[in-house]
Amino acid sequence: MSNVVTESTVTQAAGSQDAQQMRKLVIASVLGNALEWYDFFLYGTAAALVFGPLFFPVGGDPLQGTLLAFSGFAVGFLARPLGGIVFGHIGDRYSRKMTLIMTLTLMGATTFVIGLLPVYAQIGIWAPLSLIILRFLQGVASGGEWGGGVLMLSENAPASRRGYYTAWSQMGVSGGFVLSAFAFYLVQKLPEDDFMSWGWRVPFLLSIVIFLVGVYIRKNIRESKAFTQAKPEEAHEKIPLLVIIREHPKALLQAIALRLPENGASYIFFTFSVVYAKHIGISTGEIISAVTLAMLVEFFSILFWGALSDRIGLKPVYYIGVIGLLVMAFPFFWLLSTGTYGWIMLAMLLGLPFCHGAMIGTQPCIMSDLFPVRVRYSGLALGHEVGSIFSGGLGPMLAVALLMEFNASWPVSVLLMVYALLAWIALRSLPNNKKEAQE
């Protein structure tokens, strides 16, 4: 009897430790992703509102300066695959945990420095050049952050609840946006001159708080269970990138295609929509308010979609998001164009918590299952970040260019539909059940 009691006690203690570690991993992943996306969304909002006149003062059309500011936005996305390669290599060969501390440090430092940059009127061409260099470094850090944060959850979570637990990491995306939008909403209350001279800097400088808390927590988590339990000969590929390209090209293309509608829709819905609203005469405060409320709802809907995927499967939930985007591509802008807050709010709720939420809530698991453990960090990061170039990176800039050319929203709707159709093709090629997925 004493042996039974002892074994039972040991099992309970082990379960309690696992639960405690999962809580730490959840908090670390949410904070890391929140900082990553807080920083990225800060740039997107600032590009739409202030970076044009402050760093790219060209021509008489304000859209020209905004377009150049969004080119810096694209630079950050172009750098993300480099970050995925570099930090994916470190994460696959050495340590998931160590890699995540490195990415968080780089992201926090670059964002803080952006808040200190002189503007074009002070140092001329060095202002936009410095901004773009820092944006590039942000992209490198971000490219390594997402995959590691996701893997720390998916490789430690109970098999029956992987969808739910990995969805927590994606809540950092919504949380980061809500924090950045709220920060800009507050500083926009300042007089215009104060906002343009120093107020816009405050949200960038405040990122140091999330950074310090995130690093502290990440230093106290354990290494990924799947990584430490992998066979020695499988755990340390010399060049994981070559293994991905040579052995898993189909999985890489699938990951890229799955990323397109999720990332493209998100940046068009909550970054380009600010530009579009301004263009058709809707107040910036009104559109940012609607986006922020929708992202607050999505913060919780992501968990719902992740938990639902544990019950009905990853593919069905991802299909909901992709098909929803196909249906909403045109109505989204029709609702915005009414200029009525209620209809604008409906557009954001359908576009973000519903369409985008279903995709982003299941994305970590569905992509993780594409690659084996020994190269999973590299494959996940590379597919995720290459896809982001063609969607989040070029998407807002292309959307602004289309608006300038056609003075209408329908070409942007067509762009969203193209993203969704490519993901639909990728979904069709995926395994139908978990048993067929990569071990």
TORKOLBA-273040 format. One line per 5 residues: number of its first residue (from 0); their letters; for each residue x, y, z of N, C-alpha, C. Coordinates in steps of 0.1 Angstrom, whole numbers, plus 5000, padded with zeros to 4 digits. Layout:
BEGIN
NUM) A) X,Y,Z,X,Y,Z,X,Y,Z  ...
This chain:
BEGIN
0) MSNVV) 5008,4988,5000,5000,5000,5000,5009,5012,5000  5019,5012,5008,5028,5024,5009,5034,5027,4996  5038,5016,4988,5044,5019,4975,5034,5025,4965  5021,5021,4966,5011,5026,4958,5009,5041,4961  5008,5044,4974,5006,5058,4979,5018,5066,4974
5) TESTV) 5030,5060,4975,5042,5068,4971,5042,5071,4956  5039,5060,4948,5038,5062,4934,5027,5072,4930  5016,5072,4937,5005,5081,4934,5009,5095,4937  5016,5097,4949,5021,5110,4953,5031,5116,4943  5040,5107,4939,5050,5111,4929,5043,5116,4916
10) TQAAG) 5034,5108,4911,5026,5111,4899,5019,5125,4900  5013,5127,4912,5006,5139,4914,5015,5151,4914  5027,5149,4921,5037,5159,4922,5042,5163,4908  5045,5152,4900,5050,5155,4886,5039,5162,4878  5026,5158,4880,5016,5165,4872,5015,5180,4877
15) SQDAQ) 5016,5182,4890,5016,5196,4895,5027,5204,4889  5039,5198,4888,5051,5205,4883,5049,5208,4868  5043,5199,4861,5040,5201,4846,5030,5212,4844  5020,5212,4853,5010,5223,4852,5016,5236,4855  5025,5237,4865,5031,5249,4868,5040,5254,4857
20) QMRKL) 5047,5245,4851,5056,5248,4840,5048,5253,4828  5036,5247,4825,5028,5251,4814,5023,5265,4817  5019,5269,4829,5015,5282,4832,5026,5292,4829  5038,5289,4833,5050,5297,4831,5052,5299,4816  5051,5288,4808,5053,5288,4794,5043,5297,4787
25) VIASV) 5030,5295,4792,5019,5303,4786,5022,5318,4788  5026,5322,4800,5028,5336,4803,5040,5341,4795  5051,5333,4794,5063,5337,4787,5060,5339,4772  5052,5330,4767,5049,5330,4752,5040,5342,4749  5029,5344,4758,5020,5356,4756,5028,5369,4756
30) LGNAL) 5037,5370,4767,5044,5383,4768,5054,5385,4757  5061,5374,4752,5070,5376,4741,5063,5380,4728  5052,5373,4725,5045,5376,4713,5038,5390,4714  5034,5394,4727,5028,5407,4729,5038,5418,4726  5051,5416,4730,5061,5426,4728,5064,5426,4713
35) EWYDF) 5065,5414,4707,5068,5414,4692,5058,5421,4684  5045,5419,4687,5035,5425,4679,5031,5439,4684  5034,5442,4696,5032,5456,4701,5042,5464,4693  5054,5460,4691,5064,5467,4684,5061,5468,4669  5056,5457,4663,5053,5457,4649,5041,5466,4647
40) FLYGT) 5031,5465,4655,5019,5473,4653,5021,5488,4656  5031,5491,4665,5034,5505,4667,5039,5511,4654  5048,5504,4648,5054,5509,4635,5042,5511,4625  5033,5501,4624,5022,5502,4614,5014,5514,4617  5010,5516,4630,5002,5527,4633,5009,5541,4631
45) AAALV) 5022,5541,4635,5030,5553,4633,5032,5556,4618  5033,5545,4610,5035,5547,4596,5023,5553,4589  5011,5549,4594,4999,5555,4589,4996,5569,4594  5001,5573,4605,4998,5586,4611,5009,5596,4611  5021,5592,4614,5032,5603,4617,5045,5601,4609
50) FGPLF) 5049,5589,4606,5062,5587,4600,5063,5593,4586  5052,5594,4579,5052,5601,4565,5057,5615,4566  5050,5624,4574,5055,5638,4574,5068,5640,4582  5071,5631,4592,5082,5633,4601,5095,5627,4595  5094,5616,4588,5106,5609,4583,5107,5609,4568
55) FPVGG) 5096,5610,4561,5095,5609,4546,5087,5621,4541  5091,5633,4543,5084,5645,4539,5086,5648,4524  5078,5641,4515,5080,5643,4501,5067,5646,4494  5067,5655,4484,5055,5657,4476,5044,5664,4483  5033,5667,4476,5022,5674,4481,5011,5664,4486
60) DPLQG) 5012,5652,4481,5001,5642,4484,5006,5634,4497  4998,5635,4508,5002,5628,4520,5003,5613,4518  4996,5607,4508,4997,5593,4506,5011,5589,4501  5018,5598,4495,5031,5595,4490,5041,5592,4502  5040,5601,4512,5048,5599,4524,5044,5587,4532
65) TLLAF) 5031,5584,4532,5026,5572,4538,5031,5559,4531  5031,5560,4518,5036,5549,4510,5051,5546,4513  5059,5557,4514,5073,5555,4518,5075,5549,4532  5066,5554,4541,5067,5549,4555,5063,5534,4555  5054,5530,4547,5050,5516,4546,5061,5508,4539
70) SGFAV) 5070,5514,4532,5081,5507,4526,5090,5502,4537  5092,5511,4547,5099,5506,4559,5092,5495,4566  5079,5495,4566,5071,5484,4571,5075,5471,4564  5076,5472,4551,5079,5460,4543,5093,5456,4546  5103,5465,4548,5116,5461,4552,5117,5452,4564
75) GFLAR) 5109,5455,4574,5108,5447,4586,5104,5432,4582  5095,5431,4573,5090,5418,4569,5100,5411,4560  5108,5418,4552,5118,5412,4544,5129,5406,4553  5131,5413,4564,5142,5408,4574,5137,5396,4582  5124,5393,4583,5119,5383,4591,5124,5369,4587
80) PLGGI) 5125,5365,4574,5130,5352,4571,5145,5351,4575  5152,5361,4574,5166,5361,4579,5167,5357,4594  5158,5364,4602,5157,5361,4616,5152,5346,4618  5143,5342,4610,5138,5328,4611,5150,5318,4608  5158,5321,4598,5170,5312,4595,5180,5312,4606
85) VFGHI) 5184,5324,4611,5194,5326,4621,5190,5320,4634  5178,5324,4639,5174,5320,4652,5168,5306,4652  5162,5302,4640,5158,5288,4639,5169,5278,4640  5181,5282,4633,5193,5274,4634,5197,5273,4649  5198,5284,4656,5202,5283,4670,5192,5275,4678
90) GDRYS) 5179,5277,4676,5169,5270,4683,5169,5255,4681  5172,5251,4668,5172,5236,4665,5185,5230,4669  5196,5237,4669,5209,5231,4673,5212,5232,4688  5208,5243,4694,5213,5245,4708,5202,5246,4718  5193,5255,4717,5183,5257,4728,5172,5266,4723
95) RKMTL) 5160,5261,4725,5148,5270,4722,5147,5282,4732  5150,5278,4745,5149,5288,4755,5159,5300,4753  5171,5296,4751,5182,5307,4749,5178,5316,4737  5173,5310,4727,5170,5317,4715,5159,5327,4718  5149,5324,4725,5138,5333,4728,5143,5345,4737
100) IMTLT) 5152,5343,4746,5158,5354,4753,5165,5364,4744  5172,5358,4734,5180,5366,4725,5170,5375,4716  5160,5368,4711,5150,5376,4702,5143,5387,4710  5139,5384,4722,5132,5394,4730,5141,5406,4733  5154,5403,4736,5163,5414,4739,5165,5423,4727
105) LMGAT) 5167,5417,4715,5169,5425,4703,5157,5433,4699  5145,5427,4701,5132,5434,4698,5130,5446,4707  5132,5444,4720,5130,5454,4730,5140,5466,4728  5152,5463,4725,5162,5473,4723,5159,5482,4711  5156,5476,4700,5154,5483,4687,5141,5492,4688
110) TFVIG) 5131,5487,4694,5119,5495,4696,5121,5507,4705  5128,5505,4716,5131,5516,4725,5139,5527,4717  5149,5523,4709,5157,5533,4702,5149,5541,4692  5139,5534,4685,5131,5541,4676,5124,5553,4683  5121,5552,4695,5114,5562,4703,5124,5574,4705
115) LLPVY) 5137,5572,4703,5146,5583,4706,5152,5589,4693  5148,5584,4681,5153,5589,4669,5150,5604,4666  5160,5611,4661,5157,5625,4655,5149,5623,4642  5142,5633,4638,5134,5633,4626,5141,5639,4614  5135,5639,4603,5141,5644,4590,5145,5659,4592
120) AQIGI) 5137,5667,4598,5140,5681,4599,5152,5683,4608  5156,5674,4616,5168,5675,4624,5181,5670,4618  5180,5658,4612,5193,5652,4607,5192,5648,4592  5181,5652,4585,5180,5649,4571,5178,5635,4568  5185,5630,4557,5183,5617,4552,5187,5606,4562
125) WAPLS) 5195,5609,4572,5199,5600,4582,5187,5595,4591  5177,5603,4591,5165,5600,4599,5158,5588,4593  5153,5588,4580,5147,5577,4575,5156,5564,4574  5169,5567,4571,5178,5555,4570,5179,5548,4584  5181,5556,4594,5181,5550,4608,5169,5543,4611
130) LIILR) 5157,5548,4608,5145,5542,4610,5144,5528,4603  5148,5528,4590,5147,5516,4583,5157,5505,4588  5169,5510,4592,5178,5500,4598,5173,5494,4611  5167,5502,4619,5161,5497,4631,5149,5488,4628  5141,5492,4618,5130,5483,4614,5135,5470,4609
135) FLQGV) 5146,5470,4602,5152,5457,4597,5156,5448,4609  5162,5454,4619,5166,5446,4631,5154,5441,4639  5143,5449,4639,5131,5445,4645,5126,5432,4638  5127,5433,4624,5122,5421,4616,5130,5409,4619  5143,5410,4620,5152,5399,4624,5148,5393,4637
140) ASGGE) 5146,5401,4647,5142,5396,4660,5128,5389,4659  5119,5395,4652,5105,5390,4651,5105,5377,4644  5114,5376,4634,5114,5363,4626,5118,5351,4634  5126,5353,4645,5130,5342,4654,5121,5340,4665  5113,5350,4669,5105,5350,4681,5093,5341,4680
145) WGGGV) 5085,5342,4669,5072,5336,4668,5074,5320,4669  5082,5315,4661,5084,5300,4660,5088,5294,4673  5097,5301,4680,5102,5296,4693,5091,5296,4704  5084,5308,4704,5073,5309,4714,5062,5298,4712  5059,5296,4699,5049,5285,4696,5054,5272,4700
150) LMLSE) 5066,5268,4697,5072,5255,4700,5073,5252,4715  5076,5262,4722,5077,5260,4737,5063,5255,4743  5053,5259,4736,5039,5255,4740,5035,5242,4734  5037,5241,4720,5032,5229,4713,5040,5217,4717  5053,5218,4720,5061,5207,4723,5061,5203,4738
155) NAPAS) 5054,5210,4746,5052,5207,4760,5037,5204,4764  5028,5208,4756,5014,5207,4759,5009,5192,4758  4999,5189,4766,4993,5175,4765,4987,5174,4751  4988,5162,4745,4984,5160,4731,4970,5164,4728  4961,5161,4738,4947,5163,4736,4943,5178,4737
160) RRGYY) 4952,5187,4741,4949,5201,4743,4959,5210,4736  4966,5205,4726,4976,5213,4719,4970,5226,4713  4959,5224,4707,4952,5235,4700,4949,5247,4710  4944,5243,4722,4941,5253,4732,4953,5260,4737  4963,5252,4741,4975,5258,4747,4983,5267,4737
165) TAWSQ) 4985,5262,4725,4992,5270,4715,4985,5282,4711  4971,5282,4712,4964,5294,4709,4967,5306,4719  4971,5302,4731,4976,5312,4740,4987,5321,4735  4996,5315,4728,5007,5323,4722,5002,5333,4712  4991,5330,4705,4986,5339,4695,4978,5350,4702
170) MGVSG) 4974,5348,4714,4967,5359,4721,4977,5371,4723  4990,5368,4723,5000,5379,4724,4998,5388,4712  4994,5383,4700,4992,5391,4688,4981,5402,4691  4970,5397,4696,4959,5406,4699,4963,5415,4710  4969,5410,4720,4973,5418,4732,4983,5429,4728
175) GFVLS) 4992,5425,4719,5002,5435,4714,4995,5446,4707  4985,5443,4698,4979,5453,4691,4970,5462,4700  4963,5456,4709,4955,5464,4718,4963,5473,4726  4974,5469,4731,4983,5477,4739,4989,5489,4730  4993,5486,4718,4998,5496,4709,4988,5506,4705
180) AFAFY) 4976,5501,4701,4965,5510,4697,4961,5519,4709  4960,5513,4721,4956,5521,4732,4966,5531,4736  4979,5528,4734,4989,5538,4737,4988,5549,4727  4986,5546,4714,4985,5557,4704,4972,5565,4706  4961,5558,4710,4949,5565,4713,4950,5575,4724
185) LVQKL) 4958,5572,4734,4960,5581,4745,4969,5593,4741  4980,5590,4734,4989,5601,4731,4983,5610,4720  4973,5605,4712,4966,5613,4702,4957,5623,4709  4954,5622,4722,4946,5631,4729,4954,5644,4732  4967,5643,4730,4976,5655,4732,4973,5665,4721
190) PEDDF) 4976,5678,4723,4975,5688,4712,4984,5683,4700  4979,5687,4688,4986,5682,4676,5001,5684,4676  5005,5696,4680,5019,5699,4680,5027,5690,4689  5022,5688,4701,5028,5680,4711,5029,5665,4706  5018,5660,4700,5018,5647,4695,5028,5645,4685
195) MSWGW) 5029,5654,4675,5039,5653,4664,5053,5655,4669  5055,5662,4679,5069,5665,4683,5075,5655,4693  5067,5650,4703,5072,5640,4712,5062,5630,4716  5049,5632,4715,5039,5623,4720,5040,5609,4713  5042,5609,4700,5043,5596,4693,5054,5587,4698
200) RVPFL) 5064,5593,4705,5076,5586,4710,5073,5577,4722  5063,5582,4730,5060,5576,4743,5057,5561,4741  5048,5557,4732,5045,5542,4731,5057,5534,4728  5067,5539,4720,5079,5531,4717,5087,5530,4730  5088,5540,4737,5097,5540,4749,5091,5531,4760
205) LSIVI) 5077,5530,4760,5071,5521,4770,5073,5507,4768  5078,5503,4756,5080,5489,4753,5090,5482,4762  5098,5491,4769,5109,5486,4778,5102,5478,4790  5090,5481,4793,5084,5475,4805,5081,5460,4801  5074,5458,4790,5071,5444,4785,5084,5436,4784
210) FLVGV) 5094,5442,4778,5107,5436,4776,5113,5431,4789  5113,5439,4799,5120,5435,4812,5112,5424,4819  5099,5425,4819,5091,5414,4825,5092,5401,4817  5092,5402,4804,5094,5390,4795,5107,5383,4797  5118,5390,4797,5131,5384,4799,5132,5377,4813
215) YIRKN) 5127,5383,4823,5127,5377,4837,5119,5364,4837  5108,5363,4830,5100,5351,4830,5107,5340,4822  5112,5344,4811,5118,5334,4802,5131,5328,4808  5138,5335,4816,5149,5329,4823,5146,5318,4833  5133,5318,4836,5128,5308,4847,5119,5297,4841
220) IRESK) 5120,5295,4828,5112,5284,4822,5122,5273,4818  5117,5261,4816,5125,5250,4812,5126,5248,4797  5135,5240,4792,5137,5238,4778,5125,5230,4773  5123,5230,4760,5112,5223,4754,5114,5208,4756  5103,5201,4760,5104,5187,4763,5107,5178,4750
225) AFTQA) 5100,5181,4739,5103,5174,4727,5117,5176,4722  5123,5188,4724,5136,5190,4720,5146,5182,4728  5144,5182,4742,5154,5175,4750,5152,5160,4749  5141,5155,4745,5138,5141,4744,5142,5135,4730  5145,5144,4721,5148,5139,4707,5161,5131,4708
230) KPEEA) 5162,5121,4698,5174,5113,4698,5186,5122,4694  5197,5120,4701,5209,5128,4699,5213,5131,4684  5212,5120,4676,5216,5122,4662,5205,5129,4654  5193,5131,4660,5183,5138,4653,5182,5153,4658  5187,5155,4670,5184,5168,4676,5193,5179,4671
235) HEKIP) 5204,5176,4664,5214,5187,4661,5218,5186,4647  5209,5189,4637,5213,5190,4623,5223,5201,4622  5233,5199,4614,5244,5209,4612,5238,5222,4606  5230,5220,4595,5224,5231,4588,5209,5228,4586  5200,5231,4596,5186,5228,4595,5180,5233,4582
240) LLVII) 5184,5245,4578,5178,5251,4566,5179,5242,4554  5191,5236,4552,5193,5227,4540,5184,5215,4541  5182,5210,4553,5173,5199,4555,5159,5202,4551  5155,5214,4555,5141,5219,4551,5139,5219,4536  5149,5226,4530,5148,5228,4515,5149,5214,4508
245) REHPK) 5158,5205,4513,5160,5193,4506,5149,5182,4508  5145,5181,4521,5136,5171,4525,5121,5175,4527  5119,5188,4529,5105,5192,4532,5101,5204,4524  5103,5205,4511,5099,5216,4503,5084,5218,4503  5076,5207,4502,5062,5208,4501,5056,5214,4514
250) ALLQA) 5062,5209,4526,5057,5215,4539,5060,5229,4540  5071,5234,4535,5075,5248,4535,5065,5256,4527  5062,5251,4515,5052,5259,4506,5038,5259,4513  5035,5248,4519,5022,5248,4526,5021,5258,4537  5032,5259,4545,5032,5269,4556,5032,5283,4551
255) IALRL) 5039,5286,4540,5039,5299,4534,5024,5303,4529  5018,5293,4522,5004,5296,4517,4994,5298,4529  4996,5290,4539,4986,5291,4551,4988,5305,4558  5000,5310,4557,5003,5323,4563,4996,5335,4556  4995,5334,4543,4991,5345,4535,4978,5352,4539
260) PENGA) 4967,5345,4540,4954,5352,4543,4954,5356,4557  4960,5349,4566,4960,5353,4581,4967,5366,4582  4980,5366,4578,4988,5378,4580,4983,5390,4571  4980,5387,4558,4976,5397,4549,4963,5404,4553  4953,5396,4558,4940,5401,4562,4942,5410,4575
265) SYIFF) 4951,5405,4584,4952,5412,4596,4958,5426,4594  4968,5427,4585,4975,5440,4583,4966,5450,4574  4958,5444,4566,4949,5452,4558,4937,5457,4566  4932,5448,4575,4921,5451,4583,4925,5462,4594  4936,5461,4600,4939,5470,4611,4950,5480,4608
270) TFSVV) 4957,5479,4597,4967,5490,4594,4963,5498,4581  4960,5491,4570,4955,5498,4559,4942,5505,4561  4933,5498,4569,4920,5504,4572,4921,5518,4578  4932,5521,4585,4934,5534,4591,4936,5544,4580  4945,5540,4570,4947,5549,4558,4935,5551,4550
275) YAKHI) 4928,5540,4548,4916,5540,4539,4905,5549,4546  4903,5547,4559,4894,5555,4566,4897,5570,4565  4910,5573,4567,4914,5587,4566,4911,5593,4552  4913,5584,4542,4911,5588,4528,4897,5591,4525  4887,5584,4531,4873,5586,4528,4866,5595,4538
280) GISTG) 4874,5601,4548,4869,5611,4557,4864,5606,4570  4868,5594,4574,4864,5589,4587,4875,5592,4597  4872,5597,4609,4882,5601,4618,4891,5590,4623  4904,5593,4625,4914,5583,4629,4910,5577,4642  4905,5585,4651,4902,5580,4665,4891,5570,4664
285) EIISA) 4881,5572,4655,4870,5563,4653,4874,5550,4648  4882,5549,4638,4886,5537,4632,4896,5529,4642  4905,5536,4649,4913,5529,4658,4905,5524,4670  4895,5531,4674,4886,5526,4685,4879,5513,4680  4874,5513,4668,4867,5501,4663,4877,5489,4662
290) VTLAM) 4889,5491,4657,4898,5481,4656,4902,5475,4670  4904,5484,4679,4909,5480,4692,4898,5472,4699  4885,5476,4698,4875,5468,4704,4874,5454,4698  4875,5454,4684,4875,5441,4677,4886,5432,4682  4898,5438,4683,4910,5430,4688,4908,5425,4702
295) LVEFF) 4901,5433,4710,4898,5428,4724,4889,5416,4724  4879,5416,4715,4871,5404,4713,4879,5393,4708  4888,5395,4698,4896,5385,4692,4906,5379,4703  4910,5387,4712,4919,5382,4723,4913,5369,4729  4899,5369,4731,4893,5357,4737,4888,5347,4726
300) SILFW) 4885,5352,4714,4880,5343,4704,4891,5333,4700  4904,5338,4700,4915,5329,4696,4915,5317,4705  4913,5318,4718,4912,5306,4727,4901,5297,4723  4889,5303,4719,4878,5295,4715,4881,5287,4703  4888,5293,4693,4891,5286,4680,4901,5275,4683
305) GALSD) 4911,5278,4692,4921,5268,4695,4915,5256,4702  4906,5258,4712,4899,5248,4719,4890,5240,4709  4884,5247,4700,4875,5240,4691,4883,5231,4682  4895,5235,4678,4903,5226,4669,4907,5213,4676  4908,5213,4690,4910,5201,4697,4899,5191,4696
310) RIGLK) 4887,5196,4693,4875,5188,4692,4871,5184,4678  4872,5193,4668,4868,5190,4655,4880,5189,4645  4892,5193,4649,4903,5192,4640,4908,5205,4636  4921,5206,4632,4927,5218,4628,4922,5223,4615  4921,5214,4605,4917,5218,4592,4903,5225,4591
315) PVYYI) 4893,5218,4597,4880,5225,4597,4880,5239,4602  4887,5241,4613,4887,5255,4619,4894,5265,4609  4905,5260,4604,4912,5269,4594,4904,5272,4582  4896,5262,4577,4887,5264,4566,4877,5275,4569  4872,5275,4582,4862,5285,4586,4868,5299,4583
320) GVIGL) 4881,5301,4588,4887,5314,4586,4889,5318,4572  4894,5308,4564,4897,5311,4550,4885,5314,4542  4875,5305,4543,4862,5308,4536,4855,5320,4540  4856,5323,4554,4851,5336,4559,4857,5348,4552  4870,5347,4550,4877,5358,4544,4873,5360,4529
325) LVMAF) 4871,5349,4522,4866,5350,4508,4853,5357,4508  4844,5354,4517,4831,5360,4518,4831,5374,4522  4841,5378,4531,4841,5391,4537,4849,5401,4529  4857,5397,4519,4867,5406,4513,4861,5418,4507  4849,5418,4501,4843,5430,4496,4834,5437,4506
330) PFFWL) 4825,5429,4513,4817,5436,4523,4824,5443,4534  4836,5439,4537,4844,5446,4547,4845,5461,4544  4849,5464,4532,4851,5478,4528,4838,5485,4525  4828,5478,4521,4815,5484,4519,4810,5489,4532  4811,5481,4543,4807,5485,4556,4815,5497,4561
335) LSTGT) 4828,5497,4559,4836,5509,4563,4832,5521,4556  4828,5520,4543,4825,5532,4535,4812,5538,4539  4804,5532,4547,4791,5538,4552,4795,5550,4561  4806,5549,4568,4810,5560,4577,4802,5559,4590  4794,5549,4592,4786,5547,4604,4793,5538,4614
340) YGWIM) 4795,5542,4626,4803,5535,4635,4798,5521,4637  4785,5519,4638,4780,5505,4640,4784,5496,4629  4783,5500,4617,4786,5492,4605,4802,5490,4605  4809,5500,4608,4824,5498,4609,4828,5488,4619  4821,5488,4631,4823,5479,4641,4820,5465,4637
345) LAMLL) 4809,5463,4630,4805,5450,4624,4816,5445,4615  4821,5453,4606,4831,5449,4597,4843,5444,4604  4848,5451,4614,4859,5447,4622,4857,5434,4630  4845,5432,4635,4842,5420,4643,4842,5408,4634  4836,5409,4622,4836,5398,4612,4850,5395,4607
350) GLPFC) 4857,5406,4604,4871,5404,4598,4881,5399,4608  4881,5403,4620,4891,5400,4630,4888,5388,4639  4879,5389,4649,4877,5378,4658,4872,5365,4650  4864,5367,4639,4859,5356,4632,4869,5350,4622  4871,5358,4611,4879,5352,4600,4894,5351,4605
355) HGAMI) 4900,5362,4609,4914,5361,4613,4916,5353,4625  4907,5353,4635,4908,5346,4647,4908,5331,4645  4900,5326,4636,4900,5311,4633,4913,5307,4627  4919,5315,4619,4932,5311,4613,4943,5312,4622  4944,5323,4629,4956,5325,4638,4955,5316,4651
360) GTQPC) 4943,5313,4655,4941,5304,4666,4946,5290,4664  4945,5285,4652,4950,5271,4649,4963,5271,4641  4968,5282,4637,4980,5282,4629,4992,5276,4636  4995,5278,4649,5007,5272,4655,5007,5257,4654  4996,5250,4657,4996,5235,4656,4996,5230,4642
365) IMSDL) 4988,5236,4633,4988,5231,4619,5001,5233,4612  5009,5243,4616,5022,5245,4610,5032,5236,4616  5032,5235,4630,5041,5227,4637,5041,5212,4632  5029,5207,4629,5028,5193,4625,5034,5191,4611  5037,5201,4604,5043,5199,4591,5058,5195,4591
370) FPVRV) 5065,5197,4602,5079,5195,4603,5083,5186,4614  5094,5177,4613,5099,5169,4624,5106,5178,4634  5108,5172,4646,5114,5180,4657,5127,5185,4654  5136,5178,4647,5150,5182,4646,5152,5194,4637  5141,5198,4629,5142,5210,4621,5130,5218,4622
375) RYSGL) 5122,5216,4632,5109,5222,4633,5109,5237,4635  5119,5242,4644,5120,5256,4646,5123,5263,4633  5133,5258,4625,5137,5264,4613,5125,5264,4602  5119,5252,4601,5108,5251,4591,5096,5260,4595  5093,5260,4607,5081,5268,4612,5084,5283,4610
380) ALGHE) 5096,5287,4614,5100,5301,4613,5101,5306,4599  5107,5298,4591,5109,5301,4577,5096,5302,4569  5088,5292,4570,5075,5292,4563,5066,5304,4568  5066,5306,4581,5058,5317,4587,5063,5331,4582  5076,5333,4581,5082,5346,4578,5083,5349,4563
385) VGSIF) 5085,5338,4555,5085,5341,4541,5071,5344,4536  5061,5337,4542,5047,5341,4539,5044,5355,4543  5050,5360,4554,5047,5373,4559,5052,5384,4550  5062,5381,4542,5068,5391,4532,5057,5394,4522  5050,5384,4517,5041,5386,4506,5027,5390,4511
390) SGGLG) 5025,5390,4524,5012,5394,4529,5013,5406,4538  5018,5405,4550,5019,5416,4559,5029,5426,4555  5040,5422,4548,5051,5431,4544,5047,5439,4532  5043,5432,4521,5040,5440,4509,5025,5443,4508  5017,5436,4516,5002,5438,4516,4998,5453,4518
395) PMLAV) 5001,5459,4529,4997,5473,4532,5003,5483,4521  5015,5481,4517,5021,5490,4508,5014,5488,4494  5011,5476,4490,5004,5473,4478,4990,5479,4478  4984,5477,4490,4970,5482,4492,4970,5498,4490  4980,5505,4496,4980,5519,4494,4983,5523,4480
400) ALLME) 4992,5516,4473,4994,5518,4459,4982,5516,4451  4974,5506,4453,4962,5503,4446,4951,5514,4449  4951,5519,4461,4942,5530,4464,4945,5542,4457  4959,5545,4456,4963,5557,4448,4960,5556,4433  4961,5543,4428,4959,5541,4414,4944,5541,4410
405) FNASW) 4936,5534,4418,4922,5532,4414,4912,5541,4422  4917,5547,4433,4908,5555,4442,4896,5547,4446  4898,5534,4449,4887,5525,4452,4892,5513,4460  4883,5506,4467,4888,5495,4476,4887,5482,4469  4880,5481,4458,4878,5467,4452,4891,5460,4448
410) PVSVL) 4902,5467,4444,4914,5459,4441,4920,5453,4454  4918,5460,4465,4923,5454,4478,4915,5442,4482  4902,5442,4479,4894,5431,4482,4898,5419,4473  4901,5421,4461,4906,5411,4452,4919,5405,4457  4928,5413,4462,4941,5409,4468,4938,5399,4480
415) LMVYA) 4928,5403,4488,4925,5394,4500,4920,5380,4495  4912,5381,4484,4906,5368,4479,4917,5359,4473  4928,5365,4467,4939,5357,4462,4946,5350,4473  4949,5358,4484,4955,5352,4496,4947,5340,4501  4934,5342,4502,4925,5331,4507,4925,5319,4498
420) LLAWI) 4925,5321,4485,4924,5310,4476,4937,5302,4476  4949,5308,4478,4961,5301,4479,4962,5292,4492  4956,5298,4503,4956,5290,4515,4946,5278,4514  4935,5280,4507,4925,5270,4504,4932,5258,4497  4940,5261,4487,4947,5251,4480,4957,5243,4489
425) ALRSL) 4964,5251,4498,4973,5244,4507,4965,5235,4517  4954,5240,4522,4946,5232,4531,4941,5218,4524  4938,5219,4512,4934,5207,4504,4945,5197,4504  4957,5201,4504,4968,5192,4503,4973,5187,4516  4968,5192,4527,4972,5187,4541,4966,5174,4545
430) PNNKK) 4972,5166,4554,4966,5154,4559,4952,5157,4565  4944,5147,4565,4930,5149,4570,4929,5146,4585  4939,5140,4591,4939,5137,4605,4953,5137,4611  4953,5138,4624,4966,5139,4631,4975,5128,4629  4970,5116,4627,4978,5104,4625,4987,5105,4613
435) EAQE) 4982,5113,4603,4990,5114,4590,5000,5125,4592  5000,5133,4602,5009,5144,4604,5023,5139,4607  5032,5148,4605,5046,5145,4608,5048,5142,4623  5055,5131,4626,5059,5129,4640,5071,5137,4644
